[in-house]
């Protein structure tokens, strides 16, 4: 009885649907098919299938392509084996403070700078290789290219692409087509797979922001499907996929050390991203969901939630646009696309590719200990990320 009460509260028609519309009005008939919440259940097993397809794709397609482009399979340089430092790293801390560094320096008869380098190499040792990152980007590029091409081919035949007011005429009694259903289920399944694979993929500094982004995207897709805002939902999905295609291919060029191609693709990505997310999105999408829908349909509770999520997405667009502009300004000053603020290999002026550290007889004094602390950056690339990751 309690569960039935909770479900009745959750699926309250006065929250989900416009005034005087009931769930019974949106039941499937022989004449028309409408979105049903239970349709989305298939996205969970499909997300698992997509994840398995990704593993096969990376192993048998992306990896041979990477090797063909001379991308090395080896990861960052491994730290010199040391039982004491390994115990501190695994059991106590991966980022020892100055006091602990001084204690280890005395215990091992190593200078502080060498110990800092060891911890940095040990942290980097857990990062994926360039080959693994290339495979991840190639998988995303392939999916984004497919789904964006599908979306464009489907939407160019619709009326609401050319006149967004068509998203709200006769709402919510707009029939669900096979194309819309397929588009929605595939996009939802993909973002569900990203949500869970984020815990196994490359760890980035904006992990929580990306997690929030995936949640917002999944919630938006679910919301717009359940209350049949599917027409405007297809516009939002297609608009976002446009820049993602360029982002992933730019990263692939960077991993393959095609710097000129990477620079060109980054410029194209930045132009498409900023123009679509800060220009087209608010002028085209937010205008129709906030103003045209208000005029034609009128607001109701889930309408407010849907628009709040779209506005949240706009704030994320602004944050990522700031990162892109920051990278672009740095690229202009250096003559190429330089390190992303989310680089997943920690940087330092130390020569980390040199021979393993050797003990020294004298310890650095306290004034030297703090002069060369490892500078940690976390994200995609170590030597020139074209852009931050966004969906």
N, C-alpha and C positions, 0 to 999 in steps of 0.2 A: 504493500500500500504506500509506504514511504517512497519507494523508487518510482512508482507510478505518479505520485505527487510531484517529485522532482522533475520527471520527464515532461509532465503537463506544464509545469512552470517554465522549463527551459524552452519548450516549443510553443509558448504562448503566441497566439496569432496576432495579438495586439502589439507584440514586440517585432515580430518578423515581417509582417505584411501590412500594406496600406489599409486605411480605414475601410470597413465593409467588405474586406476580402478574407476568405477563410481557406484553410488547407484543403477542404473539400472542393473548392473552386479550382484548385490546381492539380487535381487527380488526373491521371492519364485516362484518355478516352480513345475511342476508335477514330475520332476526328483529329485529335491533337495530343501531343506528348509534351509534358512539362518536366522540368528538373525535379528529381526526388532526392531527399537527403540520403537515402540508402544507396543511391547510385555511387556515392563516394567511397563506400566500403571497399570497392575493388581496387582503390588506389594503394592500399596498404600492401597486399601481396604483389601488386605491380611494381611498387617501389623496391621491394626486395629483388624482383626479377631484373629491374633496371640496374640495381647495384651489382648483381651477378653478371649481367651483360657488360657492365663497365670493367669488371675484373678480366673477363675474357678479351675484351677489346684492348685493354692496356697490355695484356700479355702477348697477344698474337698479332696485333695490328700496330699499336702505338710504339711498343718497344722496338720491333724491327725498323720502323721508320726512324726512331731516335738513333739507333745504332748506325743506320744508313747515313745519317747526318753527322756522324762522328761524335755523337754525344756520349761521354764516358759514363759507365755504370757505377764507377766508384764514387763514394760520397766524400765528405770533408775529411781532412787528415785526422787519423786517430791519435788520441793522447797516449803518451808513453805509459805502459802498465805500472801502476804504483798502488799497492794494497792499502796504504794509509789514506791516500787521497781518494781512492775509490770508495772506501768506507765512509769518509766524510761526505762524498758526493751522493751516495745512495741512501745513507741513513740520517744525515743531518741537514745539509743544505747544498744546493747547487750554486749558490751565490754567497760565498763566505764574506763576512765583513772584514774590516781592516784588522781588528783584534785577532780574529781566528787566523787570518793570513800570516800575521807575525808569529803566532804560535806554531803554525805548520812550518814556517820558514826556519825556526830554531830547531824543530824536531827533525826535519829532513836535511837541514843544512843546504837548503835551496834559497835563492833570493825571492823576494815577494813577487817580482815581475814574472819570474818563471812559473810560479805557482798560479798566478792569475792566468797566464797563458794556458797552463794545463787545464784549468777549470773551463776556460773558454772552448778549448779543443774538445773537451769531454762533453760539454753541452752541445756543441755542433755535431758531435759524433752521432747523436740521436736524431739528427735532421735527415730528411730524405736526400738522395742524390739528385743531381740535375736531371738525370734520366727519368727518375720517378716523377719529378715536377713536370717534365715535358709530357709524360704519359697522361698525367692528370689534366693538364691544359688541353691536350689533344682530344681527350674524351669530352670535355665540356664544349670545346669548339665544335666537335661533330654534332653533339646534341643541339646546341644553340643554332647552328646553321640549318639543321633539318627542321627544327620547330619554327624558326623564323621564316624559312621559305614556305613551310606549310601555312603559317598564319597569313602571310602576305597573299598567297594564292587563294586562300579561302576568303579573306576580308575584301579583296578587290571586287568580289562579286556581290557584296552586301550593300544595302542602302545606308546603314549607319556609319560606314567608314567615311562616306562623303557628306553625310548630314547627321551629326551626333544627336539631334533631337529625335531621330528615329529610335534611339535607345529607350525612349520613354513613352512613345505613342503606344496606346493599348497595353501599357504595363499594368499588372504583371502577366497578362494573358498572352504572352509571346511564346509560340511553340519552340520546343527544343529540337534543333536539327542534329543529324548524325555528326556533322562537322564540328559543331560547338561542343557536343558531348565528348568526342574524341580529343579535341583540343584541350578541354578542361581536365579530363582524367589524366592525360599524358603530362601536362604541366604540373598538376598536383602531385603525381607520382614522382616526378623528377625532383621536385623541391623537398618532398618527404625523404627521398634517398640522400639529398644533400644535407638535410638536417641531421641525420644519423651518421652519415659518413664524415661530417665535420669533426667528429671526435676521433677519427682514425686518420684523417688527412693532415696535411702540413699545419702545424699550430701557428696561428698568427696573432699579432698584437690586438687586432680588432675582432677577436674571437666572439666576444659577447655582442658586439654590434652586428656581426654577421649572423649570429644565432637569433638575435632580435629581428633582423631582416628576414630570415627564413620563416620565422614564426608569423611575422606580419604578412608575408606573401601567402603562406598556407592559409592563414585566417581570412585574408581577402578573397582568395580563390573559393574557399568554402562558403563564406558569406554570400558572395555574389552569385554562386550557383544555387544555394538553398532558396534565396528570395528572388531568384530569376533576374538578377542584374547581369546576366551572362553577356549581353551585347556589349555593354561598356567594359565588362571584364576582358573580353577578347581584345579590345583596343589597348587596354593597360598591358596585357601580357606581350602582345606583339611589339609595342613601343619599347618595352624593357629589353627584349631579346636582341634588338638591333645593335646596341652598343656592346652587348656581351660577346657577340661573334668576333668583333674587332679586338676586344680586350684579350681574348684567349689566343688568337692567332698572333697578336703582338708579343705575348709572353713566349709563345713557341719560337718565334724568330729570335728572341733574346736568348733563350736557352741554347739555340743552335748557333749563337754568336754571329748572327747576320745583323750587325749593328745598324747599317743603313736602312735595311728593310724594317727593323724594329722601330727606328726613329720615325719613319714614314707612317707605319701603322699606328704608332702611338699618337701622332698628330691627328690622323683620321679618327681614331678612337676618341680623343679628347674633344674634337669638334662635334662628333655625333653625340657623345655622352652629354656634354654641357648644353648643346642646343635642344636635345630631346628631353632631358630631365629638368632643366631649368627654364626651357622655353615652351616646347610643345606640350609637355605634361601639365603644367599649370594652366596654360592658355586653352588647351584642347580638352584634356581629361577633367581637371578640377572644375573648369567652367561648366561642363555639362553635368557632372555629378552634384555640384553645389547649387547652381543657378537654374539651368534648364530643367533639371529634375524637380526642383522646388516649384517652378512655374507650372509644369505639366502634371506632375503627380502629387507633390506636396511632401513635407517631411513626416517621418514616423520613427520610432525608436531605433530600429536596425539601420535606417538611413543615416542617422547621426553616427552610429558606430562605424559604418562603412566609410563615411567621409572622414572621420577622425583617423582611421587607419591609412587612408590615402594621404592625408596631411602628414602623418608620421613618416610615410614613405618619402614625402617631399623634403622633410628635414634630413633624412638619410642621404638623399640626393645632394643636398647642399653640402653635407659633410664630405662626401666623396669627391664632389667637384672641387672643394677646397684642397684636398690632397692632390688631385690631378693638376690643378693650377700651380701648386707648390712644386711638384715634380717638373712641370713644364718650365717654370722660371729657373729652376736649377739646371735644367737641360740646356737652356739658352746660354747660361753663363759658362757652362762647361763644354758646350758643343755637341753633346749627345745626351740621350736619356740616361740619367744617372740613377743612383740607388734609391729604391722605393723606401718610404718610411716604414714599410712593413717587411723589410728584408728578413728572410728566415735564417741567414747565416750571420752570426755576430761579427762585427767589424772591429778592427784594431789596426794601429800603426805597427804593431809587432809583426815580425816576419814569421808567420805561423807555418810556412812551408819549409822552414829550415829543419835541421836535425833535431832529434829529441833533446830536451834540456839536460844539462849536466849539473851536478851539485857544485856549489861554490863555497869557498871557505869563509867569506865575509857576507854579512847580512846587510841589506840596504837599510839605511836609517829611516826614521819616521817621516822625514821630509820627502824621501824618494818613494815611499810606499804608495802614496796617493797620487803620484803624477801620471800613472799610466793604467788607470783602472779600465777594465774592458767595457766598451760601449756596446750595449745590447740593443739590437733592433730586430724586429720580429715580423715576418710576413712572407712575401713571395720570393724575392730574388736577392742574390748576393752581389751581383755586379751590374745591375741595371734593370730594374723592374719597369715595365712599361706603364703599369697602372695598378690601382688597387682593385681587389676583386669585388664585383658587384653584380646583382641579378635584377 
